[in-house]
Amino acid sequence: MMYFSIPADFNYLTIDKLAEINEQYKSKAKIIETYGQITECSIKSSGRITDMLPKVTEKELEKYISYSLKRNINFNYTLNPACFGNYEFTKEGIKNLKEFLIRLKNIGVNLLTVASPSLFEFIKILGIEFELKASAICEITSPGKALFYERLGASRIVIDPDITKDFTKIKNIYSVINNDIEIIVNSVCYKNCAYKMFHYNHEAHCSQSNDQQLVTNYYFNRCSIQKADKPENPMKLNWIRPEDLKHYMHIGIRYFKIQGRQNITSGDIVKTLHHYINESYDGNLYDLITLFSPYNSFQHHIDNKKLDGYIDKFLENDCNEICSKCGHCEKYAKLSMDLDKVNELNEKSIRFYKCYDKFEELIKSKEPL
């Protein structure tokens, strides 16, 4: 049985469609929850920039949860910023967090996705009964770290996308914890990205209330330039093809997360789910990564069916991450993409993001800021 956690668009019609999927595939798969957050509130930091998310008030969330539960689909609240700016250690922060968590419980929230160890302890000490999921932002890459979050109270652990294709590490984590492991299937992140930790922190603090911040896209731009640096780099994103879910099921993984809160309203989550549940997609892999809603004008076409066999090297634990001596990703990039078009798009992408780099522009400016 496969269990899916998907982003919420807060649309009742979508919940109806998800319930239909659960009925259609009841012997094979189940959407157990949607996840998201309130955007109109005092505490709205999470793993995404709030301004990019569906706008939801507390009252609207209460009604949405009530409707979802009637259709047997739970809701998981994302309270997972990488950093609260030490707000949780202030008198005001403690007071407001207490009140906020109580309000969430009162409107029907029973599940929380959390990243900060201090917030895990905060919830435990407060004594409100929430089921907790350790966020991917926790960067869980080892058995020890998984056990750490399990001891803090996590009943489900989302592993770091960087080890998505490291089957030895996944097996080792699975062998020691008593609770469930969840894996993101459509991560758009570059493996072992040096920007990642800093990007997480940036997202936690990037909001309209931070009116002194002049640059909001530094990490997005740098990430985009990095991905466009070499034609084989799309092979190095932390995605999982629908056809390869069976390998994770084989080692005991049953929980799969589809990300994309920032484009859930413009994409097609239902279509994406059908392909993952059926474990097959004949088309552009990027369609699944972005929920059929392209995230920029420089998105490549990766023939998903031409990637058959790509996972084998990782199943054999034969990836030492010394890319200059390997050639595996280059081989499958040539098989699955038109490299002339890829190079052309990459050049345009790099020019675009460098041209609109406000960070560099501000530094070079001789005008007073």
C-alpha positions, -999 to 999 in steps of 0.1 A, spaced: 0 0 0 13 35 -9 4 65 12 6 100 -2 10 134 14 2 162 -10 1 200 -9 -33 216 -2 -50 240 -26 -78 245 -1 -104 237 -27 -133 214 -17 -136 201 -53 -100 189 -51 -108 170 -19 -137 153 -37 -113 142 -65 -88 129 -39 -116 109 -23 -125 95 -57 -88 85 -62 -88 68 -28 -119 48 -38 -105 40 -72 -72 27 -59 -83 15 -25 -63 -17 -27 -31 0 -38 -28 36 -27 -43 62 -4 -40 100 -1 -38 103 37 -34 141 40 -30 174 24 -6 199 40 -3 237 42 -7 267 64 -26 299 73 -11 329 55 -31 355 73 -18 353 109 9 364 132 30 333 129 33 323 93 69 314 87 74 279 72 95 261 46 82 283 19 80 321 13 44 329 24 37 353 -5 40 323 -29 14 302 -12 -24 300 -15 -40 327 7 -59 311 36 -73 326 68 -79 307 101 -116 305 95 -111 292 60 -87 265 72 -112 254 99 -139 248 73 -114 231 49 -103 207 76 -138 199 86 -147 191 49 -115 171 44 -121 149 75 -156 141 63 -140 127 31 -115 108 53 -85 129 43 -65 145 71 -47 178 72 -11 184 82 -1 219 93 34 231 81 50 249 110 85 242 98 107 272 92 144 265 95 146 294 119 122 315 140 149 342 146 150 331 182 114 343 186 106 311 205 130 321 232 114 354 240 86 362 264 64 375 235 73 345 213 64 319 239 31 336 246 22 339 209 33 304 200 13 289 229 -19 308 218 -13 299 182 -9 262 188 -40 262 210 -60 279 182 -47 253 157 -59 225 179 -93 242 184 -99 245 146 -92 208 141 -54 205 134 -41 173 147 -9 169 126 21 192 124 52 192 103 80 206 124 117 213 118 132 230 148 142 208 178 131 237 201 96 236 187 94 198 191 102 203 228 79 233 230 50 212 219 58 184 241 62 206 272 29 224 263 12 191 264 -12 195 234 -17 163 216 -4 167 181 10 140 158 44 153 146 62 148 114 99 157 111 103 180 81 128 175 52 143 207 65 157 187 95 181 172 69 178 137 82 206 117 65 216 91 91 202 66 116 214 87 145 197 118 133 165 99 126 165 85 161 171 120 175 139 132 159 120 101 168 130 106 205 118 142 202 83 129 193 82 125 155 60 97 144 69 102 108 103 113 93 108 129 60 143 121 49 167 146 34 161 147 -4 199 145 -9 198 108 1 168 99 -21 189 77 -43 212 64 -15 196 31 -8 222 21 18 215 51 40 177 47 36 179 10 46 201 19 76 176 45 88 147 22 82 164 -5 102 166 15 134 135 36 137 101 24 149 80 49 130 74 57 94 98 71 67 85 95 41 103 104 9 97 134 -14 92 120 -49 94 152 -70 121 173 -55 135 200 -78 165 205 -56 201 199 -68 218 171 -49 241 182 -22 235 218 -31 258 241 -11 231 268 -10 204 246 6 209 253 43 211 290 37 181 289 13 160 273 40 169 301 64 162 327 38 127 313 32 120 314 69 127 352 71 115 363 37 82 381 41 64 414 34 69 424 71 107 423 65 105 456 46 142 463 49 151 433 27 159 446 -8 167 412 -24 143 383 -22 155 361 -50 192 356 -44 190 319 -37 164 311 -63 186 329 -89 218 311 -78 201 278 -77 188 283 -113 222 293 -125 237 262 -109 212 239 -125 220 254 -159 258 251 -155 260 217 -172 235 198 -196 236 168 -173 226 187 -142 188 179 -145 199 142 -139 213 153 -105 180 167 -91 165 146 -62 135 133 -81 120 98 -82 103 85 -113 69 67 -109 85 36 -124 110 35 -96 87 36 -66 88 -2 -65 124 -1 -54 115 19 -23 85 -2 -16 108 -32 -17 128 -20 12 98 -11 32 90 26 24 53 32 21 49 70 26 56 93 -3 53 131 -3 46 153 -34 59 188 -30 47 220 -47 28 243 -24 40 272 -44 24 260 -77 -5 238 -64 -32 262 -76 -18 264 -111 -8 228 -115 -26 195 -117 -21 174 -85 -47 149 -95 -30 141 -128 3 139 -111 -11 114 -85 -25 91 -112 9 87 -128 27 80 -95 0 55 -83 1 38 -117 39 38 -115 43 50 -151 45 82 -171 52 86 -208 61 122 -212 83 150 -198 96 141 -163 96 179 -155 58 177 -158 57 156 -126 83 176 -108 64 208 -113 28 193 -111 23 202 -147 29 239 -140 64 250 -153 83 270 -128 102 291 -153 108 297 -190 139 276 -192 125 242 -183 139 213 -202 121 183 -217 133 150 -202 118 119 -218 109 99 -187 108 66 -205 143 70 -217 154 70 -181 147 32 -177 178 18 -161 191 51 -146 183 39 -111 203 7 -114 236 23 -105 222 36 -73 205 3 -64 240 -13 -68 254 15 -45 278 23 -72 276 61 -70 307 77 -53 296 112 -62 328 119 -80 310 131 -111 342 139 -131 352 103 -131 318 87 -137 297 98 -167 265 80 -157 244 112 -156 259 125 -188 250 92 -205 213 94 -195 212 131 -202 222 123 -238 196 95 -239 167 115 -225 172 151 -237 180 170 -268 214 184 -257 215 211 -283 182 225 -270 194 220 -234 225 240 -240 206 268 -258 181 270 -229 209 269 -203 227 298 -220 195 319 -220 188 309 -184 222 320 -171 221 353 -191 186 360 -177 194 354 -140 227 372 -142 210 402 -159 183 405 -133 207 400 -103 197 428 -80 221 416 -53 252 423 -75 236 455 -88 232 469 -53 267 461 -44 282 477 -75 259 507 -72 275 540 -63 241 555 -53 233 556 -16 211 527 -5 
